[in-house]
Amino acid sequence: MLKPETVGAVIALYTEDRDDFDAETIRGIIDNAYKLMDEKKHVSVKLDSIKRILEEFISQGYVQKSGDKYLVTTQGRQAFKDMWKSLDPVTEAYFAGAYAYYEAKKEEAENKQHNTRTSHRKKQQRQHHAGKKAHASSKQ
């Protein structure tokens, strides 16, 4: 079962250099950490579980909801740091690795999407250029 302390520790990690986050990102990082911890027995993290814990954090004054995002309060930032500090070093390492992996996969997906658009444009340019050549040679 997912513990609020786990979610809080991951929020501390993710919001170290930002103030907001979304539930899906936190779920993705925790999910990746569980995959790293035990590749044979994968535990899937439900988004509803994350959202229930975030609702609890809202009632405690740790976060505020703003649209699809959550904003960490000053009180929450300290509470989440304390949750992070309560982790053992091995678990810390798993979550740090999972966070790095999550960010790399996100960047890879963004680059792939960008490159697909670029390659589509280049293909159109090549086809257009080939069409001009064919048109020019038919005039001769």
Disulfide bonds with the S-S distance in Angstrom:
none
